[in-house]
Amino acid sequence: MTQTLIALGLICTELSLLAFGGGNTILPELQRQTVDIHHWITAQEFSALFALAQAAPGPNLMIVPLIGWRVAGLPGVVVTSLAKFGPSSVLTGVVLHLWGRFKDRPWRRMVQAGLVPMTVGLVAASAALITTASAPNLVCAAIIAASAALTFATRLHPLIVLGAGALLGLTGLGQM
């Protein structure tokens, strides 16, 4: 159990310091570590925990404490929460202080411009990972594609689309 907690802490600390562009940018590496390398959970469990975390109020990265809970119970929640949210919070405070001091420097604009495509790529990789893990069959893939198309093409509230997908899931359509 201690080795698992240490591994969880190290993974979450590392990811905490690498989360450029928001927490969702670390999802591919979080999934790789927890599913592919350590085999603590399956890809489907990761996807389900992600969906649960997104439905819950609070930070958009509540999946981290949920993984901690699933892997190591309450000690896992404490370790993953502190390791994920602590280092990045401290680093953000320090960087914001320094960033304000250099607001008129030309290199600051270049750094910001360089971070934009990197962040977009990381967010796209996260979306691809969650979509792949959530579509174990063609029917689920079609539901995901239809949901994405509806959300992008109409002004429907995302909760309506989410509810429709849940109803389709309750019919057993996704089990085909």
N, C-alpha and C positions, 0 to 999 in steps of 0.2 A: 504494500500500500504506500509506503514512504517513497519508493522509487517512482511509482506512478504519479504521486503528488509533485515530486521534484520535476519529472518530465513535463507534466501539465504546466507547472510554473515557468519553466524555461521556455516552452513553446509560446505561452501567452505573453511573456515578457518580450521575447523577440518580435512577435507579431505586433505588440503594442507600439514598439518603436519603428515599425515598418509601415504603419497604416496611413499612407499618404492618400488624401482625398476621401477620407471617411473610413469607417470600420468595415464596410462591405468589401473594400479592396483586398482585405486579407482572407476572405472566404476560401479562395482556391487553395491557399497554403494551409489554412486551418483544416479544410477537408482532407487534403493530402496527408497531413500529419495524423489526424484522428482516425481516418478510414484506411488509407493505404499503408502507412508506415507502422502505426501502433495497433491497428485493428481493434480499437476500443469500441467503435460503432460501425454500422454499415452505411453505405451511401444513402439508402432510403431513410435510415434513422437520422442522418445528418440533415436531409431535406425536410423531414418532419419537424425536427428541432428548430430549423431555420424558420419554417412556417409558423410554428408556435411563438417563436421569439418576435417575429414581425407582427403578429396579432396582439401581442401583449403591449401594454403601455410602457414607456421608458425608452432607454437608448436603443438605437437600431441594432446594436450588437449584443442583445441579451442571449444570443445563442451560446456565447462563451460560458456564462454560469450554468446554462442548461447542460452543456457538454460536461462541465465539471461535476454536476449533480449525477448525470448518467454514469460517469466513469468512476467517481469516488465519493458520492454522497455529499453530505454537508461540508466536510473538509475540502472536497473538490470545488464546491461553489466558492468558498472563501479564497482558496489559492488562485483559482482562475480569475476571479473578480479583481483581486488585488493586483495580480500579475498583468492583467490586460488593461485595466483602467488607471492604475497608479503611475507607471513609467510615462505613458503618453501624456497624462495630465501635467506631470512635472515638466516634461520636455516642452509641451505647448506653452506653459507659463513662461519659461525661460526664453523660448524662441520669440514669442509675442513681444516680450520686453525688448529684445534685441532688434526685432523686425521694425518696431516703431522708431528706434534710433536711426535706422538706415533708410527711412522712407523716401528720401530724395536721391538715393544712389541709383545710377543707371543699371547696375548689375542686378538690383532687386527685381526690376521689371523683367529682365531676361530669365531669372530663376523662376518667377511666377509663370511666364509664358512656357517654359520648359516642363513645368509640373502639370500643365493642363493635359497634354496628350498622354502622359504617363498615367494620370488619374483616370482618364476616359478608358484607356486600355485595361487597367486593373478592374474597373467597374464592369466592363464588358465581359472580362474573363469570369468574374463572379456570377454574372447573369447566366453565362453559358454553363457553368458548373452546376448551379442550382437547377437549371432547366433540364440538363442531362440526368441528374440524380432523381428528378421528379417525374421523368417519363420512362418508366420501365417497359412500356409497350406503345404500340402505334395509337391506340385510342387515347391514352394519356397525353401523348405528344400532340395529337389533334386538338384536344381540349386546351392545352397550353397555347398552341398557335392561335386558336380561335379567341382565347381570352386576351392574348397580347394584341391581336388585330382589333378586337372590340375596344380595348382600352385606348389604343393609339388613334383609331379612326372615328371614334364617337366621343361624346361628352358624358358618357355614362360614368357614374361614380364607381371607382374601383371596388368598393364593397359590394355593389350589385353584381359585378362580374365575378368577384370572389365567391359570393353566395351562390350564383348559378353554377360555378365549378364544383362547389361543395355538394349541391343538390345532385349534379351528375354523378359525383362520386358515391353518394348514398344509394343511387339506383343500381350500383354494381357495374356500371358501364366501364369504369376504369380497371376492372378486374379481368376484362376480356383478353 
